[in-house]
Structure formats: C-alpha cells, structure tokens
C-alpha cells in the first residue's frame, strides 16, 4: 500500500503540477532510500525540467530534460504533495518524516514524506527496472487469453501468482483479493487447480477493478495511511481486503482472513467462506 490505483491517482494529480516546471533547488536525506546517493540525487535533479509524469505498476518515473529520470517508489507509507515554497529553505524546520524537497520555478515545491521509510528515491539514466514488469491490465494490448494461460501454468496459490509483478503488473494485496472475490475463487487455491473458466473470470475483472479504484482515487484502509497529493483519502471500498468480520455484500457471511507463507514474509488474504470455496 499504496498500490497501482493509488499511485496512478498521484501521477494524474502531479502531472499538471510539476510537468514543465524546472527544479531550482533539491534537498534530500537518508542515503538508504536515496539512490545512488543523496549527493547524486541532488545533482541529478537540480536545474532539470520535468518533461512528463509516468508510471509502471507501483513505480513513478519522471523523465528529465537532461536525459535522466527521477524515480519515486512510495513504498508502504510514502506520500507526495505540492505546496507553496517558503521564502527561505531551512532543513532544520522540516518535519522529521520529510525526506526530500524539490523547489520548482513557480514558487511551489514537491515534497516527499515517508514515516516508515520503505519508499525510495533515485535518479537514473536508464529504465532497466521496466524489464522486470509483466503485462499490465491497463495496457491497450493486454491479452486476457494469454494471461489466463499463464496463470493456469502456475502451481503457487492464485493470490501469490497475482502478486508476481513479472507475471502481471499492477495488482497488489487489495486488488488481488478483489478479483478473487469477484470471480468466486479462494485466494489460497493453487492457480493450476482453478478452472480455466474461473481463471478467465479473474482476468476479466482486473481492468474494471483497477479503473473503478482509480475513479475513486484509490483505497484508504483503516490505518489511514494513504492520502492523495491534496491530503484526501481514497474513496474506493474493497469487498474483501481489510473487511475481516464484516458481512459479505453478496451473501452476508462474515469475511475471514488467512495468510500465505510463513513468518514475517506471510501475505494476508481476505475472502468470503461461502462465496469463495474453490
């Protein structure tokens, strides 16, 4: 969290705010989340004009005038917003969770905040990371039949397969649970044990679910962690994820929670035990 719909919401909101603007001054801290280094990040962004705002999966990237790209990954608690820039920059006055500031040529500044510091900032001349992403349901050429066949070959749990960004780009915990719910498939069923009919149903729900979530500016769960660049919460309410103990909207049975994998690496899933028995 945030996932594709939340990141796409941020991208769309940022586009008119920063594209075409020149970065007059850059500041960053925390070398472990700023690549290749704080100094290189500052040098690579300062004086550059932002040419466009793009996204792949959960990754934001902004082509810069000099040929490099500003890369921003929000991680679990990262947030971007644009605000009026104060007359004088004073890092000592910044909130402790602010880790980067890019002052623009219109007296505004782009601010990156990340309380848990799982996000990442980078400047890179290549976009090699794009090679790691599989097809995305929002792509114009997304092939539903090919994706169905790819899922049918996987022996891992269907939710684990849906979370594999090399297989299908863009689904995270929330929206993987959502497509399983809509298709009536238990998230812990091995992908190759799900019928082709059900797999096709899962795939057919991917694009509509993501588009619906984007139209509602994403989802904000009970932790309140996600806000868009204007400080607003997402209005999308999932049917399954995060709804443990609440009645299923279809049958009224209480939504349950389970886990995939051991220990700290375990992923949660949410399901209706009556509607999702397969």
C-alpha positions as CSV (number, residue, x, y, z in Angstrom):
1,X,0.0,0.0,0.0
2,X,-0.3,2.3,-2.0
3,X,-0.9,0.1,-5.0
4,X,-1.5,0.8,-8.7
5,X,-4.7,2.8,-8.4
6,X,-3.3,4.9,-5.6
7,X,-0.1,5.5,-7.5
8,X,-1.9,6.3,-10.7
9,X,-4.1,8.8,-8.8
10,X,-0.9,10.5,-7.5
11,X,0.6,10.5,-11.0
12,X,-2.5,12.1,-12.6
13,X,-2.7,14.8,-9.8
14,X,1.0,15.5,-10.1
15,X,1.1,15.9,-13.8
16,X,-0.4,19.4,-14.1
17,X,1.5,20.5,-11.0
18,X,5.1,19.6,-12.0
19,X,5.4,18.8,-15.7
20,X,7.1,21.6,-17.5
21,X,8.5,23.0,-14.3
22,X,12.2,23.5,-13.6
23,X,13.7,22.3,-10.4
24,X,15.6,25.2,-8.9
25,X,16.8,23.6,-5.8
26,X,16.9,20.0,-4.5
27,X,17.3,18.6,-1.0
28,X,17.3,15.1,0.4
29,X,18.4,13.0,3.3
30,X,18.6,9.3,4.3
31,X,21.1,7.7,1.9
32,X,19.5,4.3,2.2
33,X,16.4,5.4,0.4
34,X,18.1,7.9,-1.9
35,X,20.0,6.3,-4.8
36,X,22.7,6.3,-6.0
37,X,23.5,8.8,-3.1
38,X,22.0,11.9,-1.6
39,X,24.6,14.0,-3.4
40,X,24.0,12.3,-6.8
41,X,20.2,12.6,-6.3
42,X,20.5,16.4,-5.6
43,X,22.9,16.9,-8.5
44,X,20.8,14.9,-10.9
45,X,17.6,16.8,-10.2
46,X,18.7,20.3,-9.5
47,X,18.3,22.6,-12.6
48,X,16.3,20.0,-14.5
49,X,12.9,20.5,-16.1
50,X,10.4,17.7,-15.6
51,X,9.2,16.6,-19.0
52,X,6.4,14.2,-18.2
53,X,4.9,12.0,-15.4
54,X,4.7,8.3,-15.9
55,X,4.0,5.1,-14.0
56,X,4.6,1.3,-14.4
57,X,3.0,-0.9,-11.8
58,X,3.6,0.9,-8.5
59,X,6.7,2.8,-9.8
60,X,6.5,6.5,-10.7
61,X,9.1,7.9,-13.0
62,X,9.6,11.4,-14.4
63,X,11.8,12.0,-17.5
64,X,14.1,15.0,-17.0
65,X,15.4,17.4,-19.6
66,X,19.0,16.2,-19.3
67,X,18.1,12.6,-20.2
68,X,17.9,11.1,-16.8
69,X,14.8,10.1,-14.9
70,X,13.5,10.9,-11.4
71,X,12.2,7.6,-9.9
72,X,9.9,7.6,-6.9
73,X,8.5,4.5,-5.2
74,X,6.1,5.3,-2.4
75,X,6.6,2.0,-0.5
76,X,4.2,1.5,2.3
77,X,3.7,5.0,3.7
78,X,5.3,7.3,1.2
79,X,3.4,10.4,0.1
80,X,3.9,13.2,-2.4
81,X,2.4,16.6,-2.3
82,X,2.9,20.1,-3.8
83,X,2.8,23.2,-1.7
84,X,3.8,26.8,-1.7
85,X,7.5,27.1,-1.1
86,X,8.6,29.3,1.9
87,X,10.8,32.3,1.0
88,X,13.8,30.6,2.7
89,X,14.6,26.9,2.8
90,X,15.6,25.6,6.3
91,X,16.0,21.9,6.6
92,X,16.1,22.2,10.4
93,X,12.5,23.3,10.3
94,X,11.2,20.3,8.3
95,X,9.1,17.6,9.9
96,X,11.2,14.5,10.6
97,X,9.3,12.4,8.1
98,X,10.0,14.7,5.2
99,X,13.0,13.2,3.3
100,X,13.1,15.2,0.0
101,X,12.1,18.6,-1.3
102,X,12.3,19.8,-4.9
103,X,11.7,23.5,-5.2
104,X,10.1,24.5,-8.5
105,X,10.3,27.6,-10.7
106,X,6.7,28.7,-9.9
107,X,7.3,29.3,-6.1
108,X,6.0,25.7,-5.4
109,X,7.8,22.6,-4.1
110,X,7.4,18.9,-4.4
111,X,7.7,17.2,-1.0
112,X,8.3,13.5,-0.3
113,X,7.2,12.3,3.1
114,X,7.6,8.7,4.4
115,X,7.2,7.8,8.1
116,X,8.3,4.2,7.8
117,X,11.0,4.9,5.1
118,X,10.1,1.9,2.9
119,X,9.9,4.2,-0.1
120,X,12.7,5.0,-2.5
121,X,14.1,8.0,-4.5
122,X,16.5,7.7,-7.3
123,X,17.9,9.4,-10.4
124,X,18.8,7.1,-13.3
125,X,19.7,7.4,-16.9
126,X,18.2,4.1,-17.8
127,X,14.8,2.4,-17.2
128,X,16.0,-1.2,-16.8
129,X,13.6,-1.7,-14.0
130,X,10.8,-1.8,-16.6
131,X,12.1,-5.1,-17.9
132,X,11.0,-6.7,-14.6
133,X,7.4,-5.9,-15.1
134,X,4.9,-8.2,-16.8
135,X,1.9,-7.0,-18.8
136,X,-0.4,-4.6,-17.1
137,X,-4.2,-4.9,-17.2
138,X,-4.5,-1.2,-18.2
139,X,-2.3,-1.7,-21.3
140,X,-4.1,-1.3,-24.6
141,X,-2.7,-4.6,-25.8
142,X,-3.3,-6.6,-22.6
143,X,-4.1,-10.1,-23.7
144,X,-6.6,-11.7,-21.4
145,X,-6.4,-15.2,-23.0
146,X,-2.6,-15.2,-22.7
147,X,-2.8,-14.1,-19.1
148,X,-5.3,-16.9,-18.3
149,X,-3.0,-19.5,-19.8
150,X,0.0,-18.0,-17.9
151,X,-1.9,-18.3,-14.6
152,X,-3.0,-21.9,-15.4
153,X,0.7,-23.0,-15.5
154,X,1.5,-21.7,-12.0
155,X,1.4,-24.1,-9.1
156,X,1.6,-21.4,-6.4
157,X,-1.5,-20.1,-4.7
158,X,-3.6,-18.0,-7.0
159,X,-3.1,-14.8,-4.9
160,X,0.7,-15.4,-4.9
161,X,0.5,-15.7,-8.7
162,X,-1.5,-12.5,-9.0
163,X,1.1,-10.6,-6.8
164,X,4.0,-11.7,-9.1
165,X,4.8,-8.5,-10.9
166,X,6.8,-10.4,-13.5
167,X,3.6,-12.3,-14.4
168,X,1.1,-9.5,-14.2
169,X,2.0,-5.9,-13.3
170,X,-0.1,-3.8,-11.1
171,X,-2.1,-6.0,-8.7
172,X,-1.2,-5.7,-5.0
173,X,-2.8,-7.2,-1.9
174,X,-6.0,-5.2,-2.1
175,X,-6.8,-5.7,-5.8
176,X,-5.7,-9.4,-5.9
177,X,-8.2,-10.1,-3.2
178,X,-10.8,-8.1,-5.0
179,X,-10.6,-10.0,-8.3
180,X,-10.6,-13.3,-6.5
181,X,-13.7,-12.3,-4.6
182,X,-15.5,-11.1,-7.8
183,X,-14.6,-14.4,-9.5
184,X,-15.6,-16.6,-6.5
185,X,-12.2,-18.1,-6.1
186,X,-10.5,-18.8,-2.8
187,X,-7.1,-16.8,-2.8
188,X,-5.3,-19.9,-1.3
189,X,-6.3,-22.2,-4.1
190,X,-3.3,-23.2,-6.3
191,X,-3.5,-21.4,-9.6
192,X,-3.3,-24.6,-11.7
193,X,-6.2,-26.1,-9.7
194,X,-8.6,-23.3,-10.7
195,X,-10.7,-24.0,-13.7
196,X,-10.0,-22.1,-16.9
197,X,-13.5,-20.6,-16.7
198,X,-12.7,-19.2,-13.3
199,X,-9.3,-18.0,-14.3
200,X,-10.8,-16.2,-17.2
201,X,-13.2,-14.6,-14.8
202,X,-10.4,-13.4,-12.6
203,X,-8.5,-11.9,-15.5
204,X,-11.7,-10.3,-16.9
205,X,-12.1,-8.4,-13.6
206,X,-8.6,-7.0,-13.4
207,X,-9.0,-3.9,-15.6
208,X,-12.5,-2.9,-14.4
209,X,-11.5,-3.2,-10.7
210,X,-8.4,-1.1,-11.3
211,X,-10.3,1.5,-13.3
212,X,-13.1,1.7,-10.7
213,X,-10.5,2.2,-7.9
214,X,-8.7,4.9,-9.9
215,X,-12.0,6.7,-10.5
216,X,-12.4,6.7,-6.7
217,X,-8.8,8.0,-6.1
218,X,-7.8,4.6,-4.7
219,X,-8.5,3.0,-1.4
220,X,-7.6,4.2,2.1
221,X,-7.7,1.4,4.7
222,X,-8.5,1.7,8.4
223,X,-4.8,2.7,9.1
224,X,-5.5,5.9,7.2
225,X,-2.0,5.6,5.6
226,X,-2.8,6.6,2.0
227,X,-3.6,10.1,1.1
228,X,-3.5,11.7,-2.4
229,X,-1.4,14.8,-3.1
230,X,-4.2,17.0,-1.7
231,X,-4.4,15.2,1.6
232,X,-7.7,13.4,0.6
233,X,-8.4,9.8,1.4
234,X,-9.3,7.3,-1.3
235,X,-13.0,6.6,-1.7
236,X,-12.8,3.0,-3.1
237,X,-14.0,0.4,-0.6
238,X,-12.9,-3.2,-1.3
239,X,-15.3,-6.0,-1.0
240,X,-12.8,-8.3,0.7
241,X,-9.4,-6.8,1.7
242,X,-9.5,-5.3,5.1
243,X,-13.1,-6.3,5.7
244,X,-12.5,-9.1,8.2
245,X,-15.6,-9.7,10.4
246,X,-17.9,-7.6,8.2
247,X,-20.7,-9.2,6.2
248,X,-20.1,-10.2,2.6
249,X,-22.1,-7.9,0.3
250,X,-23.3,-10.9,-1.7
251,X,-24.4,-13.4,0.9
252,X,-24.0,-11.8,4.3
253,X,-21.4,-14.3,5.6
254,X,-18.6,-12.7,7.6
255,X,-15.4,-12.0,5.7
256,X,-12.5,-14.0,7.0
257,X,-8.7,-13.5,6.9
258,X,-5.9,-16.0,6.1
259,X,-2.2,-15.9,5.4
260,X,0.1,-17.2,2.7
261,X,3.6,-18.1,3.6
262,X,5.5,-18.3,6.9
263,X,6.5,-15.7,9.5
264,X,7.3,-12.1,8.5
265,X,7.1,-12.9,4.8
266,X,3.4,-14.0,5.1
267,X,0.9,-12.2,3.0
268,X,-2.7,-11.9,4.2
269,X,-5.8,-12.6,2.2
270,X,-9.4,-11.9,2.8
271,X,-12.3,-13.9,1.5
272,X,-15.9,-15.0,1.9
273,X,-16.0,-18.6,3.1
274,X,-19.4,-19.2,1.4
275,X,-18.8,-17.4,-2.0
276,X,-15.2,-18.4,-2.4
277,X,-15.0,-22.2,-1.8
278,X,-13.0,-23.2,-4.9
